[in-house]
């Protein structure tokens, strides 16, 4: 082992590790995600066989033994090899280990813990060195990504890697309120988070639509405010431990003073307007708000957080604080009198008063406050953390004032925006107008999975694989920005995540079978892989939804950033850049377009016997018509034929109409076909 470590140090000293400031060729040739900070490939291989064993040394937490065991099981599952070790423990002995894991100390599951690691894979050994067992976990995930195969069998690429995260806060927010998310959903997504090196699960646990935590102090909160869908305290402790065993913090959010309907079902006397209240079944911003002017509110929260802060061990407690309409405050004469008597000029200042009172309660319970943009008020202590959802300006403003902050604007994965949009959205881009000291306030970012339009069946397909791209943005150097290579690696990462039980791929065909009433799904698949759900907040504007609306339609089977549609549009761009040399590209485009032109006749009989598909019949017909237009345009380009203006205008009009959303979905190949048509006019 000493010889290997010496070899490692010499490599470091002689500069053999290539820094990814230039996005090294080695990183591009491998299938790593996130890309490590420093990596060099030595272009050989470590052959994996049934003599592969592992030894953990040093002073780690016990969780690294379970993590190492799971790593071996994942290797065995991928390769079919009968690896000799069963469950690795602190007392496990191994005379000639093929992999040594050296850990200096147990890691603390807290903000700022050391997650760095060094991984050396030679032809004869694997050595993983880390200051903490959490860093060793990150290194084991990298090792799993190095697994490859050829005709001789399975192997690890030989590499020297020195890696650490760019940001200390790399999170995924799971909303369990709009639609309840069962324990198995939370756990499989924690596994996915660990695989891509995320380290914070932000758990949204109270909302107008539900209060999701068993509370012994005030049991009516969960008994009346949850429809029976809540986490027991035993389940919460189990999930927190499950996350900690993967080096992931769990930060709860209890959204107050607004978004509070489910609280006030049981405690209407704490509201700013008379009750009674019932659980909200629709989506949006609602008026029910805690009354910040009565002492009973703070007595209630003092007792509530005394229990909850003990249940959740993380240092940080998220209080929400967003989207308080203030309407109940405006119409309550007692609140208005309180404001006048205490020289509180507006609702913004009143909420600042509320936050200050709440902060004292949290600090008494040894917690630091986190909240959305709205909690930032003059006079708040610098210990709070601001989560920016409204825009980069609020992030910059908070950092300039010395507040630590995390970015979620641009990472709202529920809005169904493209992967590239999220990937290029950087918490701290090169042109960030902050001083070096102010930049230290940018802790990182969080993807946010709001749950208005997801169920446990569909939620994984909204989180993955796009969140893996966000994870890379938060872990890898800021210079890692190659979109083409990112998509290449993302496809592989998406496939690998399936072994963890994530359902983002396998549930897709299941949903199509249900939509077709167990008929041939291929024609429907051909259409759906070209559709995306409408983006931003337009889905709710196009049709009214409640918490009991079905989430089993074509829009729910469609995914963000549909790969076939994206790749078709990219192929069009490449072809039009040099059409004279693009015979092969033209042929591929024609093959796609011909399949789409013929697909409507195949799908129509399925639609006629499955009424749930009736809403997409016009989309299917439009795809066929637009594909025919694309074929004509390709022929015109190949023959150097310029069509007359009348034909051009007619085709563009048809394409525009076909691009209109229906069934809360959009045909994403229309822009590519339109480019072909417009190009013909330039000949």
N, C-alpha and C positions, 0 to 999 in steps of 0.2 A: 504493500500500500504506500509506503514512504516513497518508493521509486516513482510510482504513478503521480503522487502529489508533487514531487520534485519536477517531474516532466511537465506537469501543469504550470508550475511557477515559471519555469524556463520559457514555456510558450508565451506566457503573459509578458515576461520581461523582453522577449525578442520581438514582440509586436505581431505574433502570428495570428492573433485573434483579429478578425476584420470587423470594424465598427459599421453598424448598419446605417450610418449617416448616408451612405451611398446605396442602401438596400442591396446588400451583397448578393452576388450571383449564387453563393452557397444557399442563402435563405430562399431565393427564388426557386432553386432546384428542389428544395425540400418542401414538405407539406406541413409546415409548422404554422400554428395560429393560436395565440399571437406570435408574431416574429420576435425572437429574442433581441436583447440589446446588442449583444456581440455574438457572432457565430462564424465558424469556419468549418467547411466540410473537407475531410481529408481523403475522400474518394476511395474508401475501402468499405469493409463491412464486418460486423460482428454477427456470426452465424448463431441463430437461436436453435437450441436442441433441448432434449429432455434431461440434460444435465444442468440446465440453468437454475441457479439458486441465488438467494439474496441474503445479505447480512446487514443488519442495522447496528451501528456503533455510535458511541458518544453518550449524550445525556438528553434524549428527546422526551417528549410527552408520549404516553402509551398509544395515542391515536395513530402515530406513524406506523406502528406494527400492523394495525388493521388496514391502513391505507396501502401499505406495501403488499399485504396479503391480497387485497382487492386488485392491485395492479397485476399480480401474478395470475389471478383468476381471469382478468380481462385479456391478458396475453394468451392464456390457455384457451379461452373462448374463441379468440380470433384465429388461432393457429391449429387447434385440435391437439396440441402437444400435451402429454401427461407429465406436467411439471412435478417434481418430487416433493416439494414442500406443501404442507397443508396450511395450518394457521400459524403465522409467525408471531412470536411473543418476545418479550425482553430476555427470556431465558433460552431462546432458540439458539442452537449451536450449528455452525457450518464451517467445516475445515477448509474447503476450497471454494469460496463463493465466487460466482461469476459477476455478481453485482454487489458493490459495497456502498452503503449509504451512511455518510458521516455527518452527525448532527451535533452542534455544540451545546444547545440548550433548548428547553421547551419554549415554544412560541406562545405569546399571549394573543388571544383573539380580540385585538383592539386596534384602533386607528394608529397607523404609523409603524406597526410591527415590521420587522425585517423579513421580507419575502424573497430575498435574493438566493441564488443558487449557482453552482458551477457544475456542469455536466461534461464528463470526458468519456467518450466511447471509442475504444481502440478495437483492434481485431480480436483481442483476447479478454478484455475486461470492460466493465461499466463502472465508473466511479462517480458518485453524486455527493458533493460537499455543500453543506448549507449551515448558516448560523443557527437557524431554527428549524424545527420539524415542519413548520408551515412552508418555509422555503423549499424543503425537501419534497413536499407534496406538489408544489408547482413544478419542480424538476421531474418528478415521476410522470406528470402529465405530458411534459415535453418528450420524455423517453418513449411513451406510448405512441406519440405522433411520428417518431422516427422509424417505427416498424414498417417494413416493406417486404416484398416477396418477389422471387423469380423462379425459374425452373428448378433451381437447386433447393428451394425452401424459403424459410423466413429469416429475415436479418434486420439488424439495426444499421442505419447509416452511421459511419464513424464521423464524429464531430468533436469540436471543442466549443463549448457554449459558456458564456458568462452573462447572466441575465438578472434583471431586476425590473420592477414596474416603474413606469413613468409617473403615475399618480397613485397615492395611497388609498383613495376612495374610489372603488370601481363596483358599481352596484346595479342591481335589478330590483325595481319596485313591483311587488305583486299585490294587486288590489283583490282582496277577498270579500269585498262588500257588495259591489253592484251585482256580481254573481259569486256565490260562495265557491271557494277552491278547496277540495278535500286534501287530506294529509298526503296522500300518495302523489298528488300533483305537485305539492310544495317540495316533497323530497326528491322527486325525479328532476325538478328544475334546479334544486341545490346541486345535484350531481352534475347537471349541465353547466352550471356556473363554475364549479370547481374545474371542470375540463378545460374551460377557456380562461381560467385564472381571475374570475370575478370574486370579490371578497366581502360584499355587503348585500344582504337581502333586506330590503326595506319593505316592511309588511304593513299594508294599509288595512286597518282593522275596525274602523268605525266610519260610518257614512250615513246619509239620509236613508239608504236602502237596507241597512243592517248594522247591528253591533255584534261583533264576532268573537268575543272573548268571554269565557266564564269568569264572572266576578263574584267572589264570596262576600265582599263587603256590601255590594248592591246587586244581589242576584236578579232583581227585576230587569236590570239592563239587558242581560242575555236571554232571560225568559220571555220578556215582552218585545224585545227589539231585534229578534233574529230569525223569527219563523222556525226556531229550533235548529238553525244552521249556525253553529258556532264551534270554536275550538275549546275543548276542556283544558284545564290547566295542565293536566298530565300530558296531553297532546302537545301543548306549547313547549313544555320542558323537553319533551322528546325531540321536537323539531329543532329547538335551540342547540341541543347536544349534537344532533345529526349535522347541523351546520358547523358547529365548532370543530367536529371531527374532520371537517374539510377546510378548516381555516377560514370560515365565513362568519362574519358578524350578523346578528339579527337585530335590526332596529325597528321597533314598532312605531306606528303612527296612529294617534287618536285625534281625529280632525275636529278642532274647536276654534272659535266659538260658533262658526257657521257649519254647514253640512252636518247638522246635529239632530235631524229629525228622529233618528232611531233612539238617541239618548232620551229625548223628551217624551217619547211614548210612555215611559215609566215614571218620568219626573217632570211633568208639565209645569210644576210650580217654579222650576228653574228657567223657564223660557221667558222670552221678552214679550210674548203675547199670550193671551189665554189659550188653553187647550180645548178639547183633547187633541192629541196627535196620533197619527197612525203611520206605520212604516211607508215610506215613499216607494211607489212602484214604477215611476217614470224616471227619466234622466234629465239632468240640467242643474241649474243653480236655484235653490229654494230658500224661502225666507226664514224658516225656524232657526233661532239663534239663542244661545245662552244669554241670560241677563247678567251683564258685567257689573251692575250697580248694587247688587244685593249680596250681603255677606254669606247667605246660604249657598251661593254658587261656589264660593271659595272653600267653605267648610266641606262641601261635597267633594270638590277636587282634591282637597287635602287628604281626605280619607281614601279616595279612589287611587290616587297616585302612590300613597303609602303601600298599598297592596301591589299595584301593577309594577312599580319600580323594582320591587323585590322579585317579581316573576321574570322580568326581562333584565338580564345582567349587563347588557351593553351600556356603555357610558352615556349614550345619546338617546334622547326621547324626542320624537317628532310630534309636534302639536298641530300640524296642518296650518291653520291660520289663513287659508285662502278663500276667495270668492264669498266674502260676507256681504250680502246685498245691503245690509243696514236698514232695510225697510221696517223691520220690527222696532228697531231703535228709534227711528224717526217718528213713529206713530205712538210710542209709549210715553205718556206725559211724565211719569215718574223718572224715566231715564233722561228725558229732556231737562227735568228740574235738577237732577243730579249733575248733569253736564254743566248747566249754568252755575250751580253752586260751587263747582270745583274748577271752574274756568277751563273746561274741556271744549274746545272750539268746534270739533267735528268728529265724525265717526272714526276717522283714521286715528285721531288722538285717543278716543275712547278705547279702541282696540289696543293701542299701545299701553294704556292703563291696565287692561285685562292681561296682556302678555307679561307685564311687569309683575303683577300679582301671581300669575302662574309660574313665572320663572323662579320666584322665591320658594314656591312649593317644590319645584323640581330640584332646585339646589339643596334644599333641606334633605331631599332623598338622593343626593349625590349624582344627579343627572345634569347633562348639558342639553340645552334646548336647540332643536332643529326645527325649521319651519320654511314654508314657501315664501316667495318674495315679500308677501304682504306683512310679514312680522318685522321687517326692518324699519325701525323708527328711531329718531334721534334719542340718544340716551340709553339705548339698549347696550348691555355690556358686550365686549368683544369675544366673550366665551361662546356666544350663540353661533350657529351655522345656518347660512342662508342657502336654500335650494332654489335655483333660478329656473322658473318654468315659463316666464313671460318673454324672455329675450336676453341676448348677450349684454344689453345695456345694464340690466339690473345686476348681472354678474360682475361687470366692471365697476359699477358704482359701489357695490358692497366691498369689493377688494380694495378700492381706493380709500374706503373708510376704515380699513383694517379688519373687516369681518371675513372669516373663512367662509368659503362658498363652494358649492358643487353645481354642475351644469346638468339640467335635464331638458332645457329647450333644445330642440333638434334631435332628441332621443325618445320622443313619444312614439313608441312602436305601435300603439293602438291606432295611430292615424294612417297607417298603411302606406307610408312613404318609402321611396326606393332605398335600397341598401347603400348605394353610393352617396345619397344625401346624408345618411347617418354617419357613414364612414369618414367623410370629409369635414364633418362638423367637429371642430376641435375645441376643447375647453380653453386651450391656450395656444392659439395659432402664432406663427412667427411674427405677425404684425400686431400682436396684442398691445394696446396702448397703456401698459402698466410698467412701473419700475420693477427692478429685480425683487425688491422687498415686497411689493404688492403682489407679484406673481406667486410668492410663497403662500398666499391666501387661497389660491385655486387648488382645492383638494382633489378634484377629479370630476366624476359625473355618474349619472344613473340613467339607465333605460327604464321607462315607465310603462307598465302593462296595466292600463286602466281597463276595467272589465265590463263596460256597458254592453259590448257586442261579442263577448266570448263566453264559452262554456268550458267545463273541464275537458270536453271532447276536442275543442278547437283552439284552446289557448296556446298550446305548444307551437302550433303553426303560425301564431302571431309573434311569439317570442323568438323562435328559431327558424332559420339560422341567422337572421339579421343581427341578433344580439351578440353573436360571435364577432361580427365586424366591429360593433361598438366596443366590445371587450379588447380588441386589438388596438383601437384608437386610444384606449385608456391605459394600456400596458406598454405598447411598443413605442419606440422613438417617434417623435412628431414628423420626421422625414419619411416614414414609411407611408406612402400614399399611392402606390401603384394599383390602380383599380383593376386592371386586367388580371394581375397576379392575385389580388385579393379574391376576386370571384373564382379563380381556379382553385385556390386553397379552401374557399368557403364551401364549395361543392363537396370536397372531401371531408371537411369538418362536419358538415351536416349529416353525411352518411355515418360518420364515426359516433355521433351523438346518439344514434339509435340504440347502441348497445347499452346505454344507460337507462333505457325504458322510455325515453322521450317519444312522443307520438306524432311529431310534426310531419313525418312522411307516411307512416303506415295508416293513420286514420283517414288519409285523403281518399284512398281507394275504397275504404269502408263507407265513407259518406257518399261516394259516387254510386256504389252498389245500392244504397238505400234510395238515392234520388232516382235511379232507373228502375226501381222495384226488382232488382237482381237480374236485369237484362245486361246485354253486352255494354260495358262501360267505355269502350274505346272511342266511339263517336263523341260522347259527352266529354271524355278526357281531352280529346283534340280541341274542343271549344274552350273548356275551362282553363287549359294551360295557356290560353291567350287572354284570359280575363283577369282583371284585378278589382278588388273592392274599391268603391269610390273613396277618396282620400279626405284628410283633414276631418271636418265635422259635418260633412254633407250627408252621411248615411242617415243620421237622425232627422235631417231636414227633408229627406226624400220620402220617409215613411215613419209613422209613429211607432215607437217601441216601448215596451214595458219590461219589467224583470221576468215576465212569463212568456214573452214572445219567442217563437221558435228560432233557433240558431242552427238550422239544418238545411238551409237553402243553398242554391248555387253560390251566392255571395259568401257563404261561410266555408264552402269548399275551395273557393278561389283564394289565392295567397297574394301577399304584397310582392312586388318586383318579380312578376312571373318570368322565370328564366327563358322559356322558349320565345316569348314575345321580345324580351330584351335582346337575346342573341340574334333574332331575326333583324331587328332594327340596327344592331351593330354591323351585321353582315351587309345590309343595304348601304350603310355609310362607307364601309370598306370597298364595296363594289363601285359605288359612284365616284370614289376618289380616283380610280383608274379602271374605268369600264373596258378599255381596250385590252387590258391584261386580265380581265376578270371572268373568263369563260367558266372556270370552275365555280366561282362564286355565283355567277348567273344561273348555273345549272342547279345548285343547291337551293337558291331562291325559288326557282321554278318548281322544284320538287315540293317545297313547303306550300307554295301557292296552289298547286294542283290538288294536294291533299285537302286543303281548306276549301277549295272550290267544290269538291265532291262531297264534303262532309255533311252538308245540310240534308242531302237525300238519305244519308245513313242515319242521321240523328232524328229526323222527323218522325219515323215510326215509333221511336222510343218516347218522344215527347207526347205523342197521341195516346199512349197507354200509361203515362205517368204525369198526371195533371200538375204536380209540383214544378215541372219543368216548363209549363206553358209560358211563364214570364220571360224565358230566354229564347223563345222561338224566333222573334224578330232579330235578335243578336246572331243567331245561327244563320239566318237567311242573309243578313248583312255581311257576315264573314264570307259567305260564298260569293256574293256579288262583288265585294271589294277584292277578293282574291282574283276574280276574273279580270278586274281592272288592272291589278298588278301584273298579271300575265301579259296583257296587251301592252302595258308600259314597257315591260322587259323586252318584248319583241320589237317595239319601236326603237328602243335604245340599241338593240343588237343590229337592227337594219338601218340605223342612223336616219330614222324617219321622224319628222317633226309633225305632230298632229295639228289640226286647225284649232283655233281658239274656242269654237263652240264645243268640240269634244272635250277639250281641257276643262272648260267651265262646268260642263255636265258631270264629269268624273269627280272633280273637286267638291261639287255640291253633294254628290252621293256619299263621298267619304266623310264630309262634315256631318251629315245626318247620322251616318253609322257610328261616328265617334261620340254621339250623345249617350249619357249613362242610362241604363235600364236595369231593373231588378237590382239596383244599388251596385252595379258593376260597369266596367268600361272595357271595350276592346282595345288592347294595347298595341296591336300591330298596325293600326290605322296610320300613325305618323310615318312609319317606314314605307307603307304603300304610297302615301301622299308624296313622299320624297321622290319615289320612282316616277310618279306622274309628272311632278313639277320639273324633274330633270329632262323629260322628253321635250319640254317647251324650250329648253336651252340649246338644243341641237341646231 
